[in-house]
Amino acid sequence: MIIDTHVHLSDAKFDADRDETVKRAFDSGVTVLFEISCDPLEWDKALEFSKRDNVYISFGIHPHEAEKAKEEDFFKLESLIDGKKTIAVGEIGLDYHYDFSPRHIQREVFIRQLGIAAKHNKPVIIHCRSAYEEMITLLKKYENPPKGVIHCFSGTIDEAKVFAEMGFLLGICGPVTYPKSDKLKQVASEIPIEKLLIETDCPYLAPQKYRGQRNEPAYVTEVLRQTAELKNISFEEAARITANNAKELFLQPS
Ligand SMILES: [Zn+2]
């Protein structure tokens, strides 16, 4: 079993060949896809996509979109969260690298969505870029911190350990295959595999073999292969354990 825990297949970059892309994923051994829909303008399109077999979905407001978020978006999010195939709230978080939305608005929108996730008993998929210190401080304030994943982790091993101790999983994606990604390779090899999820974040972040091209879920096998190698275990075992991690966090009946 292979789960790509983070895809954006509703993205317009797949409009021309979405069916073929999904088919290539399932043909290459991927068994389940988690579609991540984090722009309110795209929610309906993603909801439609998630009606396919073996596809689940997460809804949220990305920090990039935080400034545009309207009151009605939060109401709609609450209704989408209880959907049959909705597994999480996300991706939500802080992005101080691009700063597309003012930081105080990013924080406000993030915290509000943490509240929605808690109310509906759903895990969260967290996007965090150049904001790990603040993210840790913010999450530590919760007596019952949310359950979830720090998606596409790009922090240090020390930060990884803090998140893992708080109960979060860490999402490993394409950059782990890049020759110069020593920091991420260290995280993937030192953090116990029971704390890791495998993802593509397609269409972004294609693994080394396809670097510069559009990423797609079939390439998640490259991420798994690299992770297995770093862990010194077989590809099958890495696939089985990380898929189990994903099932335990996201697919348990709440
Ligand atoms: Zn993403």
Boltz pocket constraint, residues with backbone or C-beta under 6 A from the ligand:
constraints:
  - pocket:
      binder: B
      contacts: [[A, 6], [A, 8], [A, 36], [A, 91], [A, 201]]
      max_distance: 6.0
